Amino acid sequence: MTSDLDSTRPGPSERRHLRRYTVGFFLSMAAYLLVLFFGPSPQDLAGSPWQVPLALAPVVPVGFALATSVRFVRGLDEYQSRKILVALSIGFAVAMLTAVIVGFLDVVFEVPLPSWIIFVAGMTGWLAGAIATARR
């Protein structure tokens, strides 16, 4: 009887929470793309004291995206936050394992692998973890 009363649709407060996260994350990623594609290139300022700060400038909007994500997870209920944190821990473990593998391959073969492979592996692990925890 109560299963008919239970709804899987988010309520008004959950929708506001999700909207706040979506807007904050979208603004952070828009700022990231603006800095990445329309900011001066660090290679153009070779030898300048501004080269390193400009190379790290895209990290600032990513920090805002991280803060938005942490705020989002902290506002979830226990069940939802557990599912997200399990998926994140799987992604983190995959990223760390990939970093170790890349490190050993770099020592053995002395062929530098792109560092983005660690990011891609971690995000893929997170996605796989999210799909696995959603099916449980």
HELIX and SHEET records of a PDB file:
HELIX    1   1 THR A    2  LEU A    5  1                                   4    
HELIX    2   2 PRO A   12  PHE A   38  1                                  27    
HELIX    3   3 PRO A   42  LEU A   45  5                                   4    
HELIX    4   4 GLN A   51  LEU A   56  1                                   6    
HELIX    5   5 VAL A   59  ARG A   74  1                                  16    
HELIX    6   6 GLU A   78  PHE A  109  1                                  32    
HELIX    7   7 TRP A  116  ARG A  135  1                                  20    
END                                                                             
